[in-house]
Amino acid sequence: MTNFKNVGTWWNDKDIDLVEIDGTVYALHGWNGEKFNNCWICTGEYNMVASEEEFEIEPIYSDDEDMDIIGYEVA
């Protein structure tokens, strides 16, 4: 299950990763140890426009010892 690709970082904060999940670009923000709880959709030129709606995004990990991220679930 690979439904994502890394596309860069947020223009105003290089510590916020941008990930395209199922064709939509999200900013991953607000990590609480389990999921990102303050994410938004990025649109516009260079993904610089943030949606007002916020999302929770939880990584899905592989079953092996490496715990590689193999996808994300958006809520």
C-alpha positions in Angstrom: 0.0 0.0 0.0 1.8 3.1 -1.2 -0.6 6.0 -1.6 1.8 8.9 -1.0 4.9 10.6 -2.1 7.0 13.3 -0.4 6.8 16.6 -2.3 8.9 19.0 -0.2 8.4 21.2 2.8 6.0 24.1 3.7 7.3 27.4 2.3 7.1 29.2 5.6 8.5 26.4 7.8 11.0 23.9 6.5 10.2 21.6 9.4 6.7 20.9 8.0 6.8 18.1 5.4 4.5 18.2 2.4 3.1 14.8 1.3 0.9 14.0 -1.6 -1.7 11.4 -0.5 -4.0 10.0 -3.1 -3.4 13.1 -5.4 -3.9 15.8 -2.7 -1.0 17.6 -1.0 -1.1 17.9 2.8 1.2 19.7 5.2 2.0 17.3 8.1 2.0 19.2 11.3 1.2 18.6 15.0 2.8 15.2 15.6 1.6 13.8 19.0 3.6 10.6 18.9 0.8 8.7 17.1 -0.5 11.0 14.3 -0.3 14.5 12.9 -3.3 16.3 14.4 -3.0 19.8 12.8 -2.7 19.2 9.0 -4.0 21.2 6.1 -4.4 20.9 2.3 -1.9 22.8 0.3 -2.9 24.3 -3.1 -1.9 27.1 -5.5 1.4 27.8 -7.0 4.1 25.9 -5.2 1.6 24.6 -2.7 1.7 27.9 -0.8 -2.1 28.3 0.0 -3.3 26.5 3.1 -6.9 25.3 3.5 -8.9 26.5 6.5 -10.1 23.0 7.2 -7.8 20.9 9.3 -7.2 17.1 9.1 -5.7 14.4 11.2 -3.3 12.1 9.4 -2.0 8.9 10.8 1.0 7.0 9.2 0.6 3.4 8.3 3.7 1.4 9.1 5.1 -1.8 7.6 4.9 -5.0 9.7 8.7 -5.5 9.7 11.1 -4.3 12.3 12.1 -1.2 10.3 8.6 0.3 10.8 8.8 2.0 7.4 5.8 4.3 6.5 3.9 2.6 3.7 0.9 4.9 3.6 -1.2 7.5 5.4 -4.8 7.5 6.6 -6.5 10.9 6.4 -9.4 11.8 8.8 
